[in-house]
């Protein structure tokens, strides 16, 4: 009898060991922004969205800019300003045209620009998704790889992407950085950090709540050095219910690299898809053909 009981117990233990494991209780999603600091950061960002125009700012589909831009080297430029047209189709298309003024009459002692009859782009840069094209009098070429990577990085860290994409991502952590003075204005800073350990910082005017500066850093894959890029915004004007900066200054590692002054801005135009389409017609790196 004892022997039968022992065998029964051993069989029971063996059955228990091979029994299928019970499923683990589902893990609770971690809220990265469940803190007073993060809630403060969110409140400041929401306040800025409302100050910029609220839903019209978040929902505009495209934008046209005209103005003049100044490329700078070591903070200096010899240019008197280059006229441009800039078309942006959210979220990933744009067209930048450098304009040449034709029929400018040069008279001894003065320049008469009253005879300007037409404008023709000298250079057109088109971005569509992750592709870039450059059109000149020679034709259309694929944009230089390094230039394209720099552009895509700037687009990913742009104000539009921060306020439309970054703050909606549950995997992005928000950090309120406190008060500071930026470009002579009292500001509040907010840093956004995503799951790829990539971050962007936004500085917001305490009085108007408009963005004053945006900044981010990245490491050069060649020399492994850290680079810091920043854009400063000023001269906000109300355009179709959206407060729009009309002065944009870009910095690279603390030095001014470009300034852009907007003359006119227009939202939600009927832009044809063909404006953002291009086809490569030549390779600038290819050796010249023998005649």
Secondary structure, DSSP 8 states (H G I E B T S, - for coil): -HHHHHHHHHHHHHHHHHS------------TT-SHHHHHHHHHHHHHHHHHTTHHHHH--EEEEEEEEEE-BTTB---S-EEEEEEEETTTEEEEEEEEE---EEETTEEE-TT---EEEEEEEEEETTEEEEEETTEEEE--HHHHHHHHHHHHTSHHHHHHTGGG-TT-EEEEEEEEEETTEEEEEEEEE-TTS-EEEEEEETTT--EEEEEEEEE-TTT--EEEEEEEEEEEEEETTEEEEEEEEEEETTEEEEEEEEEEEEES----GGGG-------TTS-----
